[in-house]
Amino acid sequence: MARPYDLVIIGLGSAGLTAARFASAELGLRVAAVERDRVGGDCLWSGCVPSKSLAHSARAAHDARRAVEFGVRTGEVTVDLPSVWRRIRDVQAEIAAGDDSPERVADWGVDLHWGSASVTGARTVRVTNDDDTTDLETRNILICTGSRARIPHISGLAEVDYLTNETLFSNDTAPASIVVVGGGPFAVESAQALNRLGVQVTLFETLQRLLSRDEPELADRLALVLRREGVDLRLGTAVTGLRSNSAGVTVETADGETEAAAVLLATGRTANVESLGLDRLGIAAGPDGISVDARSRTIVSSIYAVGDVAAGRSLFTPSAAHDAVMAVRDMFLPGRGSAATLVPWVTFTDPQLAHVGMTAAEARERFGDRRVRVSRFDLAETDRARIDSTPDGMVTVVTARGKVVGGHILAPEAGEMIQELALAVRFSMSIRELGEIAHVYPTMSTGISQMVAEDVFARIRRVRRLAKLSRLMG
């Protein structure tokens, strides 16, 4: 029998690919990886890459329609939906041919096994495909099997050809009209993008607002933008039933019925754990993921889990990649590797909505009302917003005991701006320290320095009598 591997990785999405490169190409370990479908995982094939490609095409259409505001006349804007979908596949193919290719994985020195994996012991993995079964021995196991769309319990759903993120992008085009069920990031991004591309969109969300993890004031501002653009938002409305009709689907709610050509389910994620066989080892695993500690270890010390499949973790590509590297570090290098605890979060609408750390409500619950202060600045007051005609924006910074504990931005490029506030949270900076570095002008980021200036001026106004007194005293 061949000597055991140092590491067997199950799943080659964002986390698995990063772990494979780090362990094999950088550390020189003997690594095997198991993949049952396509290298690249959800991010490449049904998540980040296609959804952001869709949003970019939608923004191009939106900008073309409003070009007249900038003195540019383009005539009638026509959207070729099949071409939009072809571009999405072209982008995917380009990325898949690079770092997300089986050939690149082999170049790293990784042995790639195709098939379904099950964990048969603390140091053994069985790979099963149509041709044979292979048993792999290893010192450590890293599970990176990701997640899939969570399917809600709705009456009649089984009789309807519904869409999820997996099937939306595998089609050749978009439907003429669509009902989106859900109010999280993917639901909101898809609703705006499809609407801008000419699809009639109705969105149902059970809660009274969109994006429940974001600062409410900013999420409500984004909802106004979507409504202004033509998205029919039905907040506080649960879908109670679905049925097929000659034109597509009928959506039932307590307020009545809505018809559309298709329905898109965007109601959360379910971890891919069913076929792993973890129960035989006593490892807790369910729809929310595999139970792990801060080092990404299960109760079996040689078995780790990261990314979407790890319970309680952020469902983001960068955090999955970070945690994968830290898990490999924990296995093979001195010291401990810990999962990311501070992860910036961005919803890629237009404007984007980003946050890091605590909301104001979370901070007050933890520190008490008297210790928490919320600073706000309307980005419409920046010269960049005036130049670009993008008035829908705001920066909100939450401090506790004088230190930044949360940052929230609604802006066209909030995903770029949030990094500054993430550093402020990470290093417990004060509001004043945020303004000690001059910001490039004219940018949206000057809104942060303007917010700091307003905060400082407010403090100065409290002591201006001292300035007058010093003048009188010479």
N, C-alpha and C positions, 0 to 999 in steps of 0.2 A: 504493500500500500504506500502511496506517495506520502511524503511528510506532511503534517498538518499545516494549514494556512495560519498566519498570524491573525487575520481578520477576514470574516465573510460579511459582506454588505448585502442586505436584502432590499432591493429597490434602487433604481438609478434615476431618480429625479434630482432636484436641486441639492438636497442634502447628500444623497448617495454619491453623486458625481464629485462633489467637493471632498467628501471623505475618501473616496477612491484615489483621487489625485494626491491628496495630502499624505495618505498612508503609504501608497505605492511609490509614486514619483519622487516625493520629497523625503520620506522617512526610509524608503527602501525596504518596506515590509512585504511579505508574501501575502497578496490580497486576491480574493475571489469576489465577484459580484454576481448577483442573481437578478434577472429582470424578466418579467413575464410578458411585457408588451413592447413599448418603445422607450429607448433612452431619451431622457429629458423630462419625463413625468408630466404632471398636471400643468406646471408652469409653462412649459413649451407648447403643449398640445391642446390644452383646454382652459388655461388660466391666464397668467400675466401677459404672455406674448400675444395671443390672438385678441384678448380683450383690449389691450392698449393699442394694438394695430387698428382695431375697429374704431376706437376713440379718436385716433389720429386722423383717419379718413373723415370721421364725422366733424372734427374741428375744421378740417380743410373746407368742407361744404358750408359750415356755419360762417367761417371767415369770408368765403366768397360771396355769400348772400349779403353780408354787411359791409362789403368793400366800399360801397357807395358812401358810407360814413367817412371814409378817408379820401374821398375824391377820386375813387377808382370805379369805373363802370365796367362790369363784366357781362352784362346781359343775364338771361335766365340761367340758373344753375340747375344742371341735370345730374342726378346721381345714378350711376350704373352699379347696382347692387352686386350682380355677379362678378364684376371687376373688383369691387371692394373685397369680396370673399377670396378671389384669386390672389389678390395682393397679400391677404393674411396668410394664405398657404405658402406663398413665395417667401415671406419673411420667416415662417417656421422652417421651411426647407433650408434656407441660408444658415440659420442658427444650428439646425440639426446636422449640417455638413461640417460644422466647426467643432467646438468643444463638446457638443452633445451628440457625438457620433460614436458608434461602436469601435471604429478604427482608432479614434483618439483615446478611448479607454484602453484599448490594447497597447497603444504606444506608451501609456503610463506603466505598463507591466502588469496590468490586472487581467486575471483569467475570468472571462465573461461566460456565464452559464445562462442559457435561455430556458425559462419554465417557471412553474409555481414553486415557491419555497415554503417549507414547514420546518419549524424548529423542533427537532426530535430529542434534543438534550441540551445540557448547559454549554456544550462545545461541538454540537453536530447539527448540520442543516441538510435536509433532503430536498433535492431538486427533481421535479417531475414534469415531463413534457410528453408529447405524443409518441416519441421514439423510445425513451428509456427513463430510468430513475438513477440519480447519482447522489451518493452520500458524501458530504464534505465535512472534514474534521478541521477544527479551528481553535485558536486560543480565545478569541473573542468574536461576538456577533453584534452587528449594528443594524437595527431595523429602521428602514427609511421608506416604508410602503405608502406614505401619504394618505390622502383622503379622497372622497368622492362626494358628489352632491347628495345632500340629505333629502329624502323624499318624504314630504309631510303626509299625514293621514287626512285625506279629503275625500268625501263621498264621490264616487264615480271616477276617481282618478285612474283606476285600472283600465277603464274603457276609453281613455283619451290618449292620443299621441302627443304627449307633452314634451317640452324641450328642457334641457339642463345646460350647464356650461359645456358638458362633454359633447352634446349633440348639436347645439347651436352652431358651433364652428365647423362641424363635420358636414353640414349642408352646403349647397352650392350658392345659396343666396338667403336673404331674409324674407320673412312673411310680410304681407301688405299691412297687417295690423297684428298687435300682440298684447297680451295681458301678462304683466310681470307680477309674480307673487313673491313678496319679500321686500324689505327695506334696508338691507345691508349694503356693503360696498359694491358687490357684483351686480346686485339688482339696480342700484342707483346709476352706476356707470353704464350699464347696458341700456337702461331706460333713456338716458340722455342721448347716448350715441345713436341708438336706433331711431329716435325721434328726429335727430338732426339729419339722418339719412333718408327721411321721408316716410318712415314707418309710423303708423298711428299707435301710440303707446298709452296704455292705462296701467297704473301700478297700484296694487293693493297691499297695504301694510297693516297688520293687526294693531301695532302700537300707534300712539298718537303722533309720532314723529319719526323721521328717517334717522338712520345711523345712530343708534342708541348709545354707542360707546363714545361718541364725540360730544364736545361742548354743545349743549342744546341751542344756544343763541346762534352759533355758526351753522349748525345743521338746519335750523329753521330758515336762515338766510339762503342756504343752498336750495332748499325746497321752493322758495320764492322764485329763484332763477329757473328751476325746472318748469314750474307752472307758467312762468312768463314765456318760456320757449315753446310751450304747447303740450307738455307731458301732463296727462290727467292723473293727478295724485289723489288716491282715496285712502287717507290715513285713518286709523282707528276702525278699519273695516276688515273683517275676516272673511276669507273665501270659504264658503260652507259646502259647495258642491260644484262638480264639473260634468258636462255631458257634451257629446259630439253633436254637431249639426252639419248641414250640407255645406256650409261655408267654412267650417273649422270647429270652434268650440264655444260653448255657452258657459259663462262663469256666474255662479250663484252666490249672492251675499244676502245679508239681512235687509239691505236697501233695494234689492232688485237684481236684475240680470244684465250682464254685459256680454256682447258677442265679439269675437276676434278670430283671425285666421289661425292663431296659435297661442299657446300659453307657455311661459318660461318660468320654471320653478327655481327660485334663488333663496332658499330658506335655511341655509347653513350647510355644514359639512359633516360627514360621517367617516371616522377613521377606518382604514383598510386593515382589519385585524383578523377577519373570520377564518382565513385558511392557514394561519400561522401555527395553530396548535399550541398556543401559549398556556392554555388551561392545564395541560398535562404537567406543566412545571410550576403551577400555582401562581403564575404571573397575571395580575389583574388587568383585563383589557375589555373594552366595550366600545360603543359608538363614539364616545368622547376621546378615546385613545387608550394608550398603554400607560399604566401608572409608573412614573419614574421619579427619582430624586433630583436634587439640584445639579447633580453631575450627569444626569440623563441615564442613570443605571436603574434597571428593574431590581426586584428582590433577588434575582440571580445575578451575582456580581459580574459575570462574564457577558451578560446580555444587556445591551443598551438600546434606546429608542430615541429618535430625534425627528424634528420637523412636524408635519401635520399629524403624524401617528402618535406623538407623545402628548399625553393628557395635560391640559393646562398651559400649553405653549401658544405663542402667537402664530397664526397661520400665514406666515410671510416667508418669501424666498430668502431674504437676507438673514433672518433669524435662524432659518433651517440650516443654511450653509454655515453660519457661525457656530451653532450648536453641534454640527457634525464634526467640525475641526476640534472643538473643545472636548467632545467625546473621545475622539482618537487620541488627543493629547492625554486625557485622563487614563486611557488604557495603557499607553506605552511610554510616556515621558514622566519625569519626576514632578511632584506636585499634583495639584488637582485642576481639572478643567470644569468650569461651571457654565451652565446655559445662560443665554442672554436674559437679563432682567429688565433692561430698558430698551424698548424697540420702538422707533418712530413708526407711525401708522399713517398711510396716505390713501385716500379715496381719489382715484384719477378721473374725477369729473372736470368740468370747466366752468367756474374755477375749481381748483383742487382743494380738498379739505384734509388737512394734516394735523396730527396731534402727537404729543409725546408726554409721558408722565400722567399726572392726575388731572381730572376735571376739577372745577371749583367745588362741586358737590362732594367729590371724593376727598378733597383736601380738608374741607370743613368737617367731614365725618371723622377724619383721622386726627386733625390737629385742633379742632374747635373753631367756632366762628371768629373769635377775637384775634386768633393768630394768623388768619388767612386774609390775604388781600388780592384782589383781582384788578389787573391793569388792562385797559383796552385801548386800541387805536384803530380808527376807521381808515382803511387803506385808500379810500376815495380821496383822502386829504393829501396823498402823495402825488408828486409831479409825474411819476411814472404812470400812475393810474389815469391821470388826465391826458398824457401823451398817447396812451394805448386805448383810451376809452373803455377802461375796465373798472367800473366803479364798485363792483360787488366784491368787497374784501374786508377782512378784519384780522388783527392780531390780538390775541388774548393771552396774557401771561399770569399764571397763578403762583403766588409766593406764600410761603408759610415760615413764620419766624424770620422773615427778611430774605429767605433763600428761594430761588426758583424751583418749584416742584412740578410744574406743568406748563406746557406751551401748546397753543392752538392757533392755526392759521387757515384762513380762507383766502386764497389768492390764485392767480393763474399758474404760478409755479411754486405752490406751497411745498411741494415735495423737495425742492431744492432749498427753500428757506428754513425748513424745520430742523435741519442739521444744526444750525446755530443754537436753537433753543434746546436741542437734545444735549449739546455740550454743556449748556447752562444748568440743566437738570443734573447731568452726570457729575459735574464738579461743584454743585451746590453754590452757584454764583448768585449774586444779588442783582436786582434790577439795574442798579447803578453801574455794576461791572459790565453789563451788556453794552452800555454806551461808551465804554472807554476806548473802543476801536472805531475809527471813522468808517462809515459804510459808503460803498461806491454810489455815486449819484450819476444819473437818475435810475434807481432800481426800486423795486417793491421793498427790498430789505431796509431802505431808509425809513420805512414805517416803524421798524423796531427801534432805531435810534431816535425817531421823533416821539415814540411812546416813552422812551427813557427820559428824553428832554422834558416832556410834560410832567413826568413824575418828579424830576429834579426841581423844575420850576415851582411845582406845588409845594415842595418842601421849603424852597427858598422864600416863597411868599409868607411863610409862617414867621420868618426871622427878619423880614425886611426892615422892621423897626430898628433892629440893631445896626443895619447899614446906615440908616438916617442918623442914628445917635452918633456913630463914629464920624460922620461928616461934620456934625455940629461941634464935636469935641476936637476937630482938627486932626 
